[in-house]
Amino acid sequence: ASQTADLLQTRNSSGTVLDGIYADGAMEIGATGTTPGKFRLSMKGGTAITTGDVALSAGWGAGATVSAVLGNDSRGTITVTTNAADTPTANPTITLTFKDGTFTTAPFAITCMDHASTGPSTVPATCNTSATTLVLSYRGTPTLLSAFTYIFNYIVLG
């Protein structure tokens, strides 16, 4: 590995750059001269999110809670538990405020429902981002008259 004031690079014996981490946080993994699929992107580090970083829309019902979180701004899991006494409405959302500050521009994100959810997990989950938040949407109506968990996984790249 070689390092300059703003760059850490790994090179092969021929001097070809294999990957790099730059001062602005950008990463280049498996750059020219490497075998596709040889490298994996790991989103370690970052400040752990807490339930206080997550807000639920009224659509989940007044008794719904963020019952568990795991991860950071870049990847994680958010679990919502509904209350059997509530009457949820269509397309409720979850808003995560990024813990490690504002992105330069709105990052790219993907999300999916975890099949370990006790609520219907075949309903599509969608997401939108701004420079400061990730908004996850449950594209349906949470089940009425029962308490269920809805588990969302996400990845954010910015």
C-alpha positions as CSV (number, residue, x, y, z in Angstrom):
1,A,0.0,0.0,0.0
2,S,1.1,3.5,-0.7
3,Q,-0.2,6.7,0.9
4,T,-0.2,10.4,0.1
5,A,-1.8,13.3,2.0
6,D,-5.2,12.6,0.5
7,L,-5.0,9.1,-0.8
8,L,-4.5,5.5,0.3
9,Q,-3.9,3.0,-2.6
10,T,-3.2,-0.6,-3.0
11,R,-1.2,-1.6,-6.1
12,N,-0.2,-4.9,-7.6
13,S,3.4,-5.8,-8.3
14,S,3.2,-4.1,-11.7
15,G,2.1,-0.8,-10.1
16,T,-1.5,-1.0,-11.2
17,V,-3.9,0.6,-8.7
18,L,-6.2,-2.1,-7.3
19,D,-8.2,0.0,-4.9
20,G,-8.1,3.3,-3.1
21,I,-9.7,5.4,-0.3
22,Y,-9.6,9.1,-0.9
23,A,-9.7,12.0,1.6
24,D,-13.3,12.9,0.6
25,G,-14.4,9.4,1.6
26,A,-14.7,8.1,-1.9
27,M,-13.6,4.5,-2.4
28,E,-12.5,2.7,-5.5
29,I,-12.6,-1.0,-5.2
30,G,-11.4,-3.5,-7.8
31,A,-10.2,-0.9,-10.2
32,T,-8.5,-1.6,-13.5
33,G,-6.5,-4.8,-13.7
34,T,-8.4,-6.8,-11.2
35,T,-10.7,-9.8,-11.5
36,P,-14.4,-8.9,-11.2
37,G,-16.0,-10.3,-8.1
38,K,-12.7,-10.6,-6.3
39,F,-13.5,-7.7,-3.9
40,R,-16.4,-7.1,-1.6
41,L,-17.5,-3.7,-0.4
42,S,-17.7,-3.5,3.4
43,M,-19.5,-0.6,5.0
44,K,-17.9,-0.8,8.4
45,G,-17.4,2.2,10.7
46,G,-19.7,5.1,11.1
47,T,-21.7,6.0,14.1
48,A,-24.3,3.4,15.2
49,I,-27.9,4.6,14.7
50,T,-30.3,4.6,17.6
51,T,-34.1,4.5,17.7
52,G,-33.9,8.3,18.4
53,D,-32.6,8.8,14.8
54,V,-35.7,7.2,13.3
55,A,-39.2,8.7,13.0
56,L,-42.5,7.0,12.0
57,S,-45.2,8.6,10.0
58,A,-48.8,8.6,11.5
59,G,-49.7,6.0,8.9
60,W,-48.2,3.2,11.1
61,G,-50.7,4.1,13.8
62,A,-50.4,6.0,17.1
63,G,-49.1,2.9,19.0
64,A,-46.4,1.8,16.5
65,T,-42.8,1.9,17.7
66,V,-39.3,1.6,16.3
67,S,-38.5,-1.5,18.3
68,A,-35.0,-2.2,17.0
69,V,-32.3,-0.6,14.9
70,L,-28.9,-2.0,13.8
71,G,-26.3,-0.4,11.6
72,N,-25.2,3.1,10.6
73,D,-25.8,5.7,7.8
74,S,-24.5,3.3,5.1
75,R,-26.3,0.1,5.9
76,G,-28.7,-1.2,8.5
77,T,-32.0,-2.7,9.7
78,I,-35.0,-0.9,11.2
79,T,-37.8,-2.8,12.8
80,V,-41.2,-1.3,13.3
81,T,-43.7,-3.0,15.7
82,T,-47.4,-2.1,15.2
83,N,-50.1,-2.1,17.8
84,A,-53.2,-4.3,17.5
85,A,-55.4,-1.4,18.7
86,D,-54.3,1.0,16.0
87,T,-55.8,1.6,12.6
88,P,-52.8,2.1,10.2
89,T,-53.3,3.8,6.8
90,A,-51.8,3.2,3.4
91,N,-48.1,3.8,2.6
92,P,-46.6,4.7,6.0
93,T,-43.0,5.9,6.1
94,I,-39.9,5.6,8.2
95,T,-37.5,8.5,8.3
96,L,-33.8,8.0,9.3
97,T,-31.9,11.2,9.9
98,F,-28.2,10.5,9.0
99,K,-26.1,10.2,12.1
100,D,-22.8,11.2,10.6
101,G,-23.9,14.5,9.0
102,T,-25.0,15.7,5.7
103,F,-24.1,14.1,2.4
104,T,-22.8,16.5,-0.3
105,T,-25.7,15.5,-2.5
106,A,-28.6,13.1,-2.0
107,P,-27.1,9.6,-1.8
108,F,-28.3,6.5,-3.7
109,A,-30.2,3.9,-1.6
110,I,-31.8,0.5,-1.9
111,T,-34.1,-1.2,0.6
112,C,-36.0,-4.4,1.0
113,M,-38.4,-6.0,3.4
114,D,-36.8,-8.8,5.5
115,H,-38.7,-12.1,5.3
116,A,-38.3,-12.4,9.1
117,S,-41.0,-9.8,9.4
118,T,-44.2,-11.1,11.0
119,G,-46.2,-8.6,9.0
120,P,-46.6,-9.1,5.2
121,S,-43.1,-8.9,3.7
122,T,-44.2,-9.4,0.1
123,V,-45.4,-5.8,-0.1
124,P,-42.7,-3.7,-1.9
125,A,-40.6,-1.3,0.1
126,T,-39.3,1.8,-1.6
127,C,-37.0,4.6,-0.5
128,N,-36.1,8.2,-1.2
129,T,-33.1,10.2,0.0
130,S,-32.1,13.7,0.6
131,A,-28.7,14.9,1.8
132,T,-29.8,14.5,5.4
133,T,-32.4,11.7,5.5
134,L,-33.4,8.3,4.2
135,V,-37.2,7.8,3.9
136,L,-38.4,4.1,3.7
137,S,-41.9,3.5,2.5
138,Y,-44.1,0.4,3.0
139,R,-46.2,0.3,-0.2
140,G,-49.4,-1.0,1.3
141,T,-51.4,-0.9,4.5
142,P,-50.0,-2.6,7.6
143,T,-52.3,-5.4,8.9
144,L,-55.2,-4.2,11.0
145,L,-56.1,-5.7,14.4
146,S,-52.8,-7.5,15.0
147,A,-49.4,-6.5,16.3
148,F,-46.7,-7.3,13.8
149,T,-43.1,-6.5,13.1
150,Y,-42.0,-5.0,9.8
151,I,-38.3,-5.3,9.2
152,F,-36.6,-3.0,6.6
153,N,-33.0,-3.5,5.4
154,Y,-31.2,-0.7,3.6
155,I,-27.9,0.3,1.9
156,V,-26.9,3.9,1.3
157,L,-24.1,4.9,-1.0
158,G,-23.2,8.6,-1.4
